Each structure stands twice: as structure tokens, then as C-alpha cells.
Amino acid sequence: MSDGERIMLYLLGSILLAPDNSVIIIDEPELHLHKAILARFWDTLEAERSDCAFVYITHDLDFVAARPTATKLAVYGYTPEPQWSLEEIVIDNDLPERLVNELVGSRQPVLFVEGRLNGVDASIYRAVYKDFLVEPIGGCQAVIHAVSTFRNKEKFHRLGQIYGCIDADARDEQDITSLDRINVKVLPVAEIENILLVGPVFLELAQALHFNNNDAAEKYNQLQAIIIAMAQQGLEDAAVRYVSRRLDSALKQLAPKSKSVEEMDELFQRSIQSLNLQQIADDYRTQLSGAIEAADIAGILSLYDNKGLLSEGARLLGLKGREELSEFVSRLLSTSEETRLLRILRDHLPPITLT
């Protein structure tokens, strides 16, 4: 008999035979039980012993989120008096429950970022912003919304400081300044991995791979030519992607503002009329074309999103592809030492000062 089977039989017997109207306290209800059956197992026992009150003590946030009707408390400390430091977790409809549970339980400063946090993205964010709990939460609007929600609602003020970090995505200085006022920082590149192609970062990677200064400089010259050529060739596709993101962002903002289908339809019609997709595309083309003509690599990397760029950078460094480059960077950043690469990355990513 497995550990899980033994635990299940013990719990079944103990709970089914408990006296009427008992308070049943379960420490680590997830222990040795497969996640696929965990919620259903406890749902069944609670239904069978509806006369009892169940108290769960757990670190498993998925289990917490699977008890939608339960009263949830975050325990921050205990000193013998007895005196408990605890607080009810009030779920906000504007935010995923699991996210609220995780952040309330952490009390670290939080940095919301776009996309999923895996591979080199995670390594860069966690190394540069090592004092933060880095939390991926979808697109740029989701990041902005999460930061605003946590900052503006009094019940979340017990948390540490809340910041966000989003892709450049052709934002102008006025937009960047406005976002900075609400603690949302804008990357200098179209996506975080493009930071590895910025001159000083790429040259440091080349030296870490034992290229001498002349060879590293030659490789970077080749990289600049490739970036310009790829951006020129992919300009129209990039414009389509940019317009698509703008349209998607505009539509996603409608639902939270709407209290009825009729109101949503009215907002939709108004939003569509105000969005001149051709003008948005033309403005983007003008910016990217200008950066290409000026051979402004930093400007191109802030506007042009193409994961093939990193593959080309990896190839020039003698690596098999973006995956091998990502693994190499992750290894460099995983040490406890303050490396040159880390210092250079800090110089090129938005600074966040904790107060």
C-alpha cells in the first residue's frame, strides 16, 4: 500500500468516526495525495460530515484556491500568550484568487511582468530584481491593472511595495513618464530577451565565451547588420503584430467597464470608431523605418519583436540556438557573485529603488 493510500484510509476513518459537530483540523491536507483527486477528496468528506467545521493548515496555494467558499486567513506570526498575527484574505474580483493568496502569503516587494516566467526571462528578472517576488501576469494591460489594483485598495496595503515592468512596444516619453508615476516601468526593448542583443551585453557574453576583443567587436558588427536587415525585411509583419496588440488591448479594456451587453456593445462601437488602424500602422512603420535608416540598433530593438533575432545572436556566438544561449546566460546569472554581466544588465534595465 502506498503512502497516499495509507493517508487516505487514515483520514477517512478519523473524519467519518469523529464525534458530531466536531472542529476537524487538518495540517497539510495535500500531503501524499495526488493533485488530481485532492479537491474532490476533501469536497466529498466535507459533504459527508456537513455537521463539522473543517480547518485546513496549508502552504499549497492551489488547494487554497480550490476552496472558493471558505474563509481564508493568512498567518503572519505567533508568540506564546497566546497571540496570533493573522488576517483574513479578502478576494478581489479584479484579480485571480491564486495570485492574491500568493502575494498576501509572501509580503515581499512584488514585480509584475508580462508573459510567462521561464528560461532566460526568469533568470534576468530574478537576478536584476533579486529583492522582488517576480510575478508573471499576462499582457501589458494586465500588469498595469494589477499594479493599480494592489496600490489603490486599502485591504492590500499590508503587502510590500508593488511595481510592474512592461515591454517598450513603441511607447513615447510621455506615456513612459505617465506609467512611471504609477510604479510601472517600461523596458528599453520590445521584449526582455532582446536585452541580450544590446551592444554592451552582447560584447560581455562574447567575452564570457572566450572571444577576444577584436573578434567580439566583429561579431557585434555582424549582429547589427543582421538586426537591420531582419527589421527591414520584417517591417510589414511587425506592423501587423503591433496593430493587432493595440486592437487586442483596446478590446480587453471594454469588459471590466461594462455592466450589460448593451453597454459593452456601445463601448465597442465607440472604441472601434476611435481606433484608426491604418494610422496606428503608419506611425509604427515611420518609427521603425527611421530607426532602420539611422542604423539605430537600440531603437530597432525597442520596436521590433522577432524571436529570430536571439537565434541569430546565438549563432554568431558559436552556440546552437536561442535555447543554448538562454541556458548559458542563466548559468552566468545563477552564481551568488556580482558578475560583470549582471552589472551591465542593471545599467540597461529600469532601476527600481525600494523605499
Rosetta blueprint (number, residue, H / E / L):
1 M L
2 S L
3 D H
4 G H
5 E H
6 R H
7 I H
8 M H
9 L H
10 Y H
11 L H
12 L H
13 G H
14 S H
15 I H
16 L H
17 L L
18 A L
19 P L
20 D L
21 N L
22 S L
23 V E
24 I E
25 I E
26 I E
27 D E
28 E L
29 P L
30 E L
31 L L
32 H L
33 L L
34 H L
35 K H
36 A H
37 I H
38 L H
39 A H
40 R H
41 F H
42 W H
43 D H
44 T H
45 L H
46 E H
47 A H
48 E H
49 R L
50 S L
51 D L
52 C L
53 A E
54 F E
55 V E
56 Y E
57 I E
58 T L
59 H L
60 D L
61 L H
62 D H
63 F H
64 V H
65 A H
66 A L
67 R L
68 P L
69 T L
70 A L
71 T L
72 K L
73 L E
74 A E
75 V E
76 Y E
77 G E
78 Y E
79 T E
80 P L
81 E L
82 P L
83 Q E
84 W E
85 S E
86 L E
87 E E
88 E E
89 I L
90 V L
91 I L
92 D L
93 N L
94 D L
95 L L
96 P L
97 E H
98 R H
99 L H
100 V H
101 N H
102 E H
103 L H
104 V H
105 G H
106 S H
107 R L
108 Q L
109 P L
110 V E
111 L E
112 F E
113 V E
114 E L
115 G E
116 R L
117 L L
118 N L
119 G H
120 V H
121 D H
122 A H
123 S H
124 I H
125 Y H
126 R H
127 A H
128 V H
129 Y L
130 K L
131 D L
132 F L
133 L E
134 V E
135 E E
136 P E
137 I L
138 G E
139 G L
140 C H
141 Q H
142 A H
143 V H
144 I H
145 H H
146 A H
147 V H
148 S H
149 T H
150 F H
151 R H
152 N H
153 K L
154 E H
155 K H
156 F H
157 H L
158 R L
159 L L
160 G L
161 Q L
162 I E
163 Y E
164 G E
165 C E
166 I E
167 D L
168 A L
169 D L
170 A L
171 R L
172 D L
173 E H
174 Q H
175 D H
176 I H
177 T H
178 S H
179 L H
180 D H
181 R H
182 I L
183 N L
184 V E
185 K E
186 V E
187 L L
188 P L
189 V L
190 A L
191 E L
192 I H
193 E H
194 N H
195 I H
196 L H
197 L H
198 V L
199 G H
200 P H
201 V H
202 F H
203 L H
204 E H
205 L H
206 A H
207 Q H
208 A H
209 L L
210 H L
211 F L
212 N L
213 N H
214 N H
215 D H
216 A H
217 A H
218 E H
219 K H
220 Y H
221 N H
222 Q H
223 L H
224 Q H
225 A H
226 I H
227 I H
228 I H
229 A H
230 M H
231 A H
232 Q H
233 Q H
234 G L
235 L H
236 E H
237 D H
238 A H
239 A H
240 V H
241 R H
242 Y H
243 V H
244 S H
245 R H
246 R H
247 L H
248 D H
249 S H
250 A H
251 L H
252 K H
253 Q L
254 L H
255 A H
256 P H
257 K H
258 S L
259 K L
260 S L
261 V H
262 E H
263 E H
264 M H
265 D H
266 E H
267 L H
268 F H
269 Q H
270 R H
271 S H
272 I H
273 Q H
274 S H
275 L L
276 N L
277 L H
278 Q H
279 Q H
280 I H
281 A H
282 D H
283 D H
284 Y H
285 R H
286 T H
287 Q H
288 L H
289 S H
290 G H
291 A H
292 I H
293 E H
294 A L
295 A L
296 D L
297 I H
298 A H
299 G H
300 I H
301 L H
302 S H
303 L H
304 Y L
305 D L
306 N L
307 K L
308 G H
309 L H
310 L H
311 S H
312 E H
313 G H
314 A H
315 R H
316 L H
317 L L
318 G L
319 L L
320 K L
321 G L
322 R H
323 E H
324 E H
325 L H
326 S H
327 E H
328 F H
329 V H
330 S H
331 R H
332 L H
333 L H
334 S L
335 T L
336 S L
337 E L
338 E L
339 T L
340 R H
341 L H
342 L H
343 R H
344 I H
345 L H
346 R H
347 D H
348 H H
349 L L
350 P L
351 P L
352 I L
353 T L
354 L L
355 T L
